[in-house]
Amino acid sequence: MLRLQRRGFLRILGGSALAAGTPLLAGCSAEYPAEAVAAWRGPDPAADLRRWALGHAILAPNSHNRQPWLADLREPDSIVLRVDRSRLLPETDPRFRQIVVSQGTFIEALALALRERGLRPDVELFPEGAFEIDRLDDRPVARIRWSPESTPRRDGLFDQLLRRHTAKVAYDRGREVAAQTLAALGGEIEDPGVRFGGTIEPRRVEDLREICWESAQVELLTPRTVMESLRLTRVGPTEIAAHRDGIAVNGALPRIAAAFGAFDRSSPPEPGSTVYRQMMERFESHSRSAMGFVWLSTAGDGGRSAEVRAGRAFMRMQLKATELGLQVHPMSQAIQEFAEMRPVYDRLHGLLLGRPAAEETVQMFCRIGYAPAQQHTPRRGVEAIVRT
């Protein structure tokens, strides 16, 4: 991250780039490179069915934008989904729960695409057995097959797949979320094994804002967990286009800093530095501008299948929010399972569920509110995840 104080950095900038006619500032747009977001234009309508459906599935929300999916097409007329184990988050997600939830969002987006073609998807979870609770292997998460639907059932949420995005900005504190909007989100949860919860009650919202901010500080001030994010930060159009994953940063100041070698991703930001303050202010603004919260939980003994099903439910809930013009932003820190987070994790389960995670597990915890539309997140193409 930026290790120089702002005054020192600007002095360097003024004595070099600006003196040279500001070549580094020329064309310094914050827009992501077109090739990095090309997937959001949708797949080629002429593509074969599987790649067309996968072209929608790769747009699913996922933890840290790791896109941890492998689609095995070696079996005809099916898609076998596996975890890409090169794209895990071992520090913030040591039990790989969030990675498995991200398989569920992918599956639901894929199923929506298949229904759009008049097909009935058949999803078989863990056909060779589920993973252990603290490790992953190469066994498939799911085998997806399909057959013609005698009475095609189109799902209107499909229309939101290319529009969906997550606004990681402060929400409008002057615009409340209506009770009927909250109820509409819960109404999209079709799986009886996934429990929806939500609140817009001011006192409860304030308590949850505080726990969001506390959990963010735990992640940001634990060196190994903040470094996991820093290593996945892509600065500037060249890096963003090359990786198309992780955390994209394309503002003018970070790009210029990177050009001068002042954007350091080898160690945590120094307390008191400009970037330390900016990092803290950003996460605090996210937490304190929440206008409500929603969460999804499953029975404590649900295992890996429950995690996948929660991901499918989250996909539907966020697409419904898109339809309603509402933002749903996962605040994943408080439900991360690394040791330093445990006190916050336990307290959140008490606040939301009134019982420990061993009895009922919070799988998704999100703030809701309103914000201007944001850029789509960079995405790799279908061929990056396909195995034939």
Residue, then its C-alpha position, 0 to 999 in steps of 0.5 A: m500500500l501507499r507507505l509515504q505520507r501524503r505531503g511527501f508523496l505530493r512533493i515527489l509527484g510535483g518534482s517529477a511527473l508534474a514537472a515533466g508535463t504530467p504524462l502519468l495523469a494523461g488519460c487516467s480514467a477510473e473506468y476499468p479496462a473494457e476487456a476486464v468487464a467484457a463478460w458483463r455484455g453477456p455471452d455470444p447468443a450463438a455459443d453452444l448451450r453450456r458455454w452460453a449458460l456459463g457466460h452468465a454463471i461467471l457473473a455470480p458474486n463470490s468471495h474477494n472476487r476470486q471466481p473459484w470455479l472450474a467447469d468440467l465439460r468432459e461429460p456430454d450434456s452436463i457440467v461438473l463443477r469443481v472448486d479451483r483450489s488455486r483461488l482460495l482464501p486460507e487466512t480469512d476463510p480457513r474452513f473454506r466456507q465462503i468459497v463453498v458458498s460462492q459455488g452456490t451463487f454460481i450454480e443458481a446463476l447457471a440454473l437461471a440461464l438454463r431455465e431461460r432456454g426452456l430447460r429444467p436444471d437438475v443439480e446433484l450436490f457432491p455426487e462423490g461425497a462432500f468435503e471435510i469441514d476444514r479442507l477441500d479436494d478435487r471431488p465435484v461440488a455438483r453435477i448439473r444436467w438438464s432436460p426439456e421442460s414440458t411447461p417452460r418456467r421462466d424466472g424473471l430474476f434472469d433479467q437482472l444477471l447482467r445488471r447486478h453489481t455490488a456498490k462498495v461505497a457509503y449508502d445514502r443515510g437520508r433514504e430509508v429501506a421500506a418494510q415491504t422491500l425487506a419482505a420482498l427480499g425474503g420472499e425470494i428464498e425458495d429453499p426451506g433449509v435456508r432461513f432469511g432474517g432482516t432488520i431496519e429497526p433503528r436501534r438494532v441497525e445501530d448495534l449491527r453497524e457497530i459490530c460491522w465496524e469492529s469486525a472490519q478493524v479485526e481483519l484490517l489490523t491482523p497482519r496476515t488477514v489484511m495482507e491476503s487482501l493486499r496481495l489480491t489488489r490489482v492497481g491500474p488498468t494493466e494489472i486489472a486487465a491481466h488478472r480480472d479478479g481480486i480487488a480492482v483499484n483504478g483511481a489516479l493517486p494509487r496508479i501514480a503511486a504505483a508508477f513511483g513504487a510507492f504503492d506497497r503490497s509487501s507489508p500492512p499499512e503503517p498506523g498513522s499513514t495516509v493509506y491507513r487512515q483512508m482504509m479505516e475511513r472507507f470501512e467505517s463509512h460502509s459500516r455506519s451508512a448501513m440502512g438495514f441488514v439481512w442475513l441467511s442462516t442454516a441449521g448447524d449440522g447442515g454441512r457443505s450442502a447447506e453452504v451451497r444452498a445458502g449461496r444459491a439463496f443469496m444469488r436470488m436475494q441479490l438479484k431481487a434487490t437489483e430488480l428493486g433498485l436496492q444494494v446488498h453488500p456482504m459484510s463478511q468480516a464478522i462471519q469469518e472463522f479465523a481465531e482473532m475474529r471468534p469473539v465477534y463471530d460468537r457475539l454476532h450469532g447471539l445478536l442475530l439468532g440468539r443461539p451459537a453457530a453450532e446450532e445455527t450458522v450465519q452463512m451470509f450477513c449483508r448491509i442494505g441501502y441505496a447508492p448510485a450505480q457502480q462499475h461492474t467487477p472485473r471478470r475472467g472469461v468462460e474459457a478461463i474456468v472451462r476444462t475439456 
